[in-house]
Amino acid sequence: LNRIGYQLMGNNKLQSALDVFAYNIELYPGSANVYDSYGEGLEQAGRLKEALENYRKAVSVGEINHDPNLPIYRQHQETLKIKKGLKE
């Protein structure tokens, strides 16, 4: 499903991509990657607050699961915080 979501994003079908990513979260709520992907879609849509929330969720789930992609999730979170001018 993630691959389909990214293909939709690449074809400028952003709402469809977000729908696919959200459905993927419903199916796999224990996967950090689904939150990170949804965050990327939300970020592309300009919904930065929601994107940051999903990046944070990806980091949280990734820490629990010892996800090997945790550094990527953290980088997405930090990059967006800088983009938004947030300090934490």
Phi and psi restraints in degrees (value plus and minus 20) as a CYANA .aco file:
   2 ASN   PHI     -78.9   -38.9
   2 ASN   PSI     -63.4   -23.4
   3 ARG   PHI     -80.3   -40.3
   3 ARG   PSI     -62.2   -22.2
   4 ILE   PHI     -83.2   -43.2
   4 ILE   PSI     -63.4   -23.4
   5 GLY   PHI     -78.7   -38.7
   5 GLY   PSI     -65.1   -25.1
   6 TYR   PHI     -87.8   -47.8
   6 TYR   PSI     -55.0   -15.0
   7 GLN   PHI     -83.7   -43.7
   7 GLN   PSI     -62.3   -22.3
   8 LEU   PHI     -82.8   -42.8
   8 LEU   PSI     -61.6   -21.6
   9 MET   PHI     -80.0   -40.0
   9 MET   PSI     -63.7   -23.7
  10 GLY   PHI     -84.9   -44.9
  10 GLY   PSI     -43.6    -3.6
  11 ASN   PHI    -118.7   -78.7
  11 ASN   PSI      -2.1    37.9
  12 ASN   PHI      38.7    78.7
  12 ASN   PSI      13.2    53.2
  13 LYS   PHI    -130.2   -90.2
  13 LYS   PSI      46.7    86.7
  14 LEU   PHI     -85.3   -45.3
  14 LEU   PSI     -63.8   -23.8
  15 GLN   PHI     -84.0   -44.0
  15 GLN   PSI     -59.5   -19.5
  16 SER   PHI     -83.2   -43.2
  16 SER   PSI     -60.2   -20.2
  17 ALA   PHI     -81.8   -41.8
  17 ALA   PSI     -65.4   -25.4
  18 LEU   PHI     -81.7   -41.7
  18 LEU   PSI     -58.6   -18.6
  19 ASP   PHI     -82.4   -42.4
  19 ASP   PSI     -61.9   -21.9
  20 VAL   PHI     -86.1   -46.1
  20 VAL   PSI     -64.8   -24.8
  21 PHE   PHI     -82.4   -42.4
  21 PHE   PSI     -60.9   -20.9
  22 ALA   PHI     -84.6   -44.6
  22 ALA   PSI     -60.3   -20.3
  23 TYR   PHI     -84.3   -44.3
  23 TYR   PSI     -57.7   -17.7
  24 ASN   PHI     -82.8   -42.8
  24 ASN   PSI     -56.0   -16.0
  25 ILE   PHI     -83.9   -43.9
  25 ILE   PSI     -61.5   -21.5
  26 GLU   PHI     -79.8   -39.8
  26 GLU   PSI     -60.0   -20.0
  27 LEU   PHI     -95.7   -55.7
  27 LEU   PSI     -55.9   -15.9
  28 TYR   PHI    -151.8  -111.8
  28 TYR   PSI      42.8    82.8
  29 PRO   PHI     -85.4   -45.4
  29 PRO   PSI     -34.7     5.3
  30 GLY   PHI    -112.2   -72.2
  30 GLY   PSI     -12.3    27.7
  31 SER   PHI    -122.1   -82.1
  31 SER   PSI     104.1   144.1
  32 ALA   PHI     -86.5   -46.5
  32 ALA   PSI     -54.5   -14.5
  33 ASN   PHI     -81.7   -41.7
  33 ASN   PSI     -53.8   -13.8
  34 VAL   PHI     -86.8   -46.8
  34 VAL   PSI     -55.5   -15.5
  35 TYR   PHI     -91.3   -51.3
  35 TYR   PSI     -58.7   -18.7
  36 ASP   PHI     -83.6   -43.6
  36 ASP   PSI     -64.0   -24.0
  37 SER   PHI     -84.3   -44.3
  37 SER   PSI     -63.4   -23.4
  38 TYR   PHI     -81.6   -41.6
  38 TYR   PSI     -59.9   -19.9
  39 GLY   PHI     -80.0   -40.0
  39 GLY   PSI     -60.9   -20.9
  40 GLU   PHI     -83.3   -43.3
  40 GLU   PSI     -61.9   -21.9
  41 GLY   PHI     -83.8   -43.8
  41 GLY   PSI     -64.3   -24.3
  42 LEU   PHI     -83.3   -43.3
  42 LEU   PSI     -59.3   -19.3
  43 GLU   PHI     -82.5   -42.5
  43 GLU   PSI     -64.3   -24.3
  44 GLN   PHI     -82.9   -42.9
  44 GLN   PSI     -51.7   -11.7
  45 ALA   PHI     -98.8   -58.8
  45 ALA   PSI     -24.4    15.6
  46 GLY   PHI      63.0   103.0
  46 GLY   PSI      -9.5    30.5
  47 ARG   PHI    -114.6   -74.6
  47 ARG   PSI      50.5    90.5
  48 LEU   PHI     -88.1   -48.1
  48 LEU   PSI     -57.2   -17.2
  49 LYS   PHI     -82.7   -42.7
  49 LYS   PSI     -65.3   -25.3
  50 GLU   PHI     -87.5   -47.5
  50 GLU   PSI     -56.7   -16.7
  51 ALA   PHI     -80.9   -40.9
  51 ALA   PSI     -65.9   -25.9
  52 LEU   PHI     -82.8   -42.8
  52 LEU   PSI     -59.4   -19.4
  53 GLU   PHI     -79.9   -39.9
  53 GLU   PSI     -60.7   -20.7
  54 ASN   PHI     -93.1   -53.1
  54 ASN   PSI     -55.8   -15.8
  55 TYR   PHI     -83.0   -43.0
  55 TYR   PSI     -60.6   -20.6
  56 ARG   PHI     -82.9   -42.9
  56 ARG   PSI     -60.3   -20.3
  57 LYS   PHI     -84.8   -44.8
  57 LYS   PSI     -60.1   -20.1
  58 ALA   PHI     -80.2   -40.2
  58 ALA   PSI     -63.2   -23.2
  59 VAL   PHI     -84.7   -44.7
  59 VAL   PSI     -65.1   -25.1
  60 SER   PHI     -80.8   -40.8
  60 SER   PSI     -69.8   -29.8
  61 VAL   PHI     -86.5   -46.5
  61 VAL   PSI     -58.8   -18.8
  62 GLY   PHI     -81.8   -41.8
  62 GLY   PSI     -58.1   -18.1
  63 GLU   PHI     -85.7   -45.7
  63 GLU   PSI     -62.6   -22.6
  64 ILE   PHI     -83.0   -43.0
  64 ILE   PSI     -62.1   -22.1
  65 ASN   PHI    -110.0   -70.0
  65 ASN   PSI     -20.1    19.9
  66 HIS   PHI      33.4    73.4
  66 HIS   PSI      25.8    65.8
  67 ASP   PHI     -86.0   -46.0
  67 ASP   PSI     110.3   150.3
  68 PRO   PHI     -86.3   -46.3
  68 PRO   PSI     -37.2     2.8
  69 ASN   PHI    -112.6   -72.6
  69 ASN   PSI     -10.2    29.8
  70 LEU   PHI     -72.5   -32.5
  70 LEU   PSI     -62.2   -22.2
  71 PRO   PHI     -79.6   -39.6
  71 PRO   PSI     -53.3   -13.3
  72 ILE   PHI     -88.2   -48.2
  72 ILE   PSI     -64.3   -24.3
  73 TYR   PHI     -82.2   -42.2
  73 TYR   PSI     -61.9   -21.9
  74 ARG   PHI     -83.7   -43.7
  74 ARG   PSI     -59.5   -19.5
  75 GLN   PHI     -84.8   -44.8
  75 GLN   PSI     -62.5   -22.5
  76 HIS   PHI     -79.6   -39.6
  76 HIS   PSI     -63.2   -23.2
  77 GLN   PHI     -82.3   -42.3
  77 GLN   PSI     -68.7   -28.7
  78 GLU   PHI     -85.9   -45.9
  78 GLU   PSI     -60.1   -20.1
  79 THR   PHI     -82.5   -42.5
  79 THR   PSI     -62.0   -22.0
  80 LEU   PHI     -88.3   -48.3
  80 LEU   PSI     -59.0   -19.0
  81 LYS   PHI     -80.0   -40.0
  81 LYS   PSI     -61.4   -21.4
  82 ILE   PHI     -85.8   -45.8
  82 ILE   PSI     -63.5   -23.5
  83 LYS   PHI     -78.3   -38.3
  83 LYS   PSI     -61.1   -21.1
  84 LYS   PHI    -102.1   -62.1
  84 LYS   PSI     -28.3    11.7
  85 GLY   PHI      54.1    94.1
  85 GLY   PSI      11.0    51.0
  86 LEU   PHI    -111.3   -71.3
  86 LEU   PSI     126.6   166.6
  87 LYS   PHI    -146.3  -106.3
  87 LYS   PSI     108.6   148.6
